[in-house]
Amino acid sequence: MIHMTNTQTRLGIAFLFVVLVVGGCASTSPSTKEAPLAPPETANPIVAQLIFEGNRLFAERQWTGAIGKYEEAIQAQPQLAEAHYNLGLTLYRKGPVATARPHFIEAANLAPGHPVIWNAPPFRKYETVEPVAPEPAADGHVGHQH
């Protein structure tokens, strides 16, 4: 039988708490803000089914299959912000993450003010990544011209 003092017991409980908290923070499951979106009511039934199938594959971490379903949905109904967002989110998960950026931007352009799209951590990240280099002027000069 192991006998522990109160101090050892408290230290053990504190250690267990830290392990649980750190382990919970390191979880790879997506937060609710990083879950794919359901199809909107404006989606045609075939596209809605493609999005639902993509969402199922996303939940199963089958990134390639989910990407295919979202791409099919976009081909059939290109103006659905949810399909672009879901494709961006899946590309963000699968990598390389730079491929996700155009889809997050397209989703935001198609759904101004949409709370999930505009507040999702992956989208905010891509708004500040890779500053665009200034275009050279007609004379080949880059930067301020005085």
C-alpha positions as CSV (number, residue, x, y, z in Angstrom):
1,M,0.0,0.0,0.0
2,I,1.3,3.4,-1.0
3,H,1.0,6.2,1.6
4,M,1.1,9.8,0.4
5,T,1.2,12.9,2.5
6,N,-1.3,15.7,1.9
7,T,1.4,17.7,0.1
8,Q,2.2,14.8,-2.2
9,T,-1.5,14.3,-2.9
10,R,-2.0,18.0,-3.7
11,L,1.0,18.0,-6.0
12,G,-0.3,14.9,-7.7
13,I,-3.7,16.5,-8.2
14,A,-2.1,19.7,-9.5
15,F,0.0,17.7,-11.9
16,L,-3.0,15.8,-13.2
17,F,-4.9,19.0,-13.7
18,V,-2.0,20.5,-15.7
19,V,-1.8,17.4,-17.9
20,L,-5.5,17.5,-18.5
21,V,-5.5,21.2,-19.4
22,V,-2.5,21.0,-21.6
23,G,-3.8,17.9,-23.3
24,G,-7.2,19.5,-23.9
25,C,-5.5,22.5,-25.5
26,A,-3.4,20.3,-27.7
27,S,-6.5,18.5,-29.1
28,T,-6.6,18.1,-32.8
29,S,-10.4,18.1,-33.0
30,P,-11.8,21.3,-34.6
31,S,-13.5,23.8,-32.4
32,T,-17.1,24.7,-33.3
33,K,-15.7,27.8,-35.0
34,E,-13.6,25.6,-37.2
35,A,-16.4,23.2,-38.2
36,P,-17.7,23.2,-41.8
37,L,-20.9,25.0,-42.4
38,A,-24.2,23.4,-43.4
39,P,-25.6,24.3,-46.8
40,P,-27.8,27.3,-46.9
41,E,-31.5,27.1,-47.8
42,T,-30.6,28.6,-51.2
43,A,-28.5,25.6,-52.2
44,N,-30.0,23.4,-54.8
45,P,-30.7,19.9,-53.5
46,I,-27.8,18.2,-55.3
47,V,-25.4,20.9,-54.0
48,A,-26.8,20.6,-50.5
49,Q,-26.2,16.8,-50.6
50,L,-22.6,17.4,-51.8
51,I,-21.9,19.8,-48.9
52,F,-23.5,17.3,-46.4
53,E,-21.2,14.5,-47.8
54,G,-18.2,16.8,-47.6
55,N,-19.0,17.7,-44.0
56,R,-19.3,14.0,-43.1
57,L,-15.9,13.3,-44.7
58,F,-14.5,16.4,-42.9
59,A,-15.7,15.0,-39.6
60,E,-14.0,11.7,-40.4
61,R,-10.8,13.6,-41.3
62,Q,-10.9,12.3,-44.9
63,W,-9.6,15.6,-46.3
64,T,-9.2,14.5,-49.9
65,G,-12.7,13.2,-50.2
66,A,-14.1,16.3,-48.5
67,I,-12.2,18.5,-50.9
68,G,-13.6,16.7,-53.8
69,K,-17.2,17.1,-52.6
70,Y,-16.8,20.8,-51.9
71,E,-15.2,21.4,-55.3
72,E,-18.1,19.6,-56.9
73,A,-20.5,21.8,-55.0
74,I,-18.6,25.0,-56.1
75,Q,-18.7,23.8,-59.7
76,A,-22.4,23.3,-59.6
77,Q,-23.2,26.5,-57.6
78,P,-20.2,28.8,-57.5
79,Q,-21.9,31.6,-55.5
80,L,-22.3,29.6,-52.3
81,A,-20.1,31.1,-49.6
82,E,-20.5,28.0,-47.4
83,A,-19.0,25.7,-50.0
84,H,-16.0,28.0,-50.5
85,Y,-15.5,28.4,-46.7
86,N,-15.7,24.6,-46.2
87,L,-13.2,24.0,-49.0
88,G,-10.9,26.6,-47.5
89,L,-11.3,25.0,-44.0
90,T,-10.5,21.6,-45.4
91,L,-7.5,22.8,-47.3
92,Y,-6.3,24.6,-44.2
93,R,-6.5,21.2,-42.3
94,K,-4.9,19.1,-45.1
95,G,-2.3,21.6,-46.2
96,P,-0.5,23.3,-47.7
97,V,-2.4,26.1,-45.9
98,A,-1.6,28.7,-48.5
99,T,-4.1,26.9,-50.9
100,A,-6.9,27.7,-48.5
101,R,-6.6,31.5,-48.6
102,P,-8.4,32.2,-51.9
103,H,-11.4,30.2,-50.7
104,F,-11.6,32.0,-47.4
105,I,-11.5,35.3,-49.2
106,E,-14.1,34.2,-51.8
107,A,-16.4,33.1,-49.0
108,A,-16.0,36.4,-47.2
109,N,-16.7,38.3,-50.5
110,L,-19.8,36.2,-51.1
111,A,-21.1,36.6,-47.5
112,P,-20.3,40.0,-46.2
113,G,-20.7,40.0,-42.4
114,H,-21.4,36.3,-42.1
115,P,-20.4,35.7,-38.4
116,V,-18.8,32.3,-38.8
117,I,-16.9,33.1,-42.0
118,W,-15.7,36.6,-40.8
119,N,-14.8,35.5,-37.3
120,A,-13.3,32.1,-37.8
121,P,-9.6,31.9,-36.7
122,P,-8.4,30.4,-40.1
123,F,-9.9,33.3,-42.0
124,R,-8.5,36.0,-39.7
125,K,-5.1,34.3,-40.1
126,Y,-5.2,34.5,-43.8
127,E,-6.2,38.2,-43.8
128,T,-2.7,39.0,-42.4
129,V,-0.5,36.5,-44.2
130,E,1.9,37.2,-47.0
131,P,1.8,41.0,-47.6
132,V,1.6,41.7,-51.2
133,A,4.8,43.2,-52.7
134,P,4.4,46.5,-54.4
135,E,4.0,46.4,-58.1
136,P,6.8,48.0,-60.1
137,A,5.9,51.3,-61.8
138,A,6.0,51.6,-65.6
139,D,9.6,52.9,-65.3
140,G,10.6,49.8,-63.2
141,H,10.8,51.7,-59.9
142,V,9.4,50.0,-56.8
143,G,8.3,52.0,-53.8
144,H,7.7,55.7,-53.2
145,Q,8.3,58.0,-56.2
146,H,9.0,61.6,-55.3
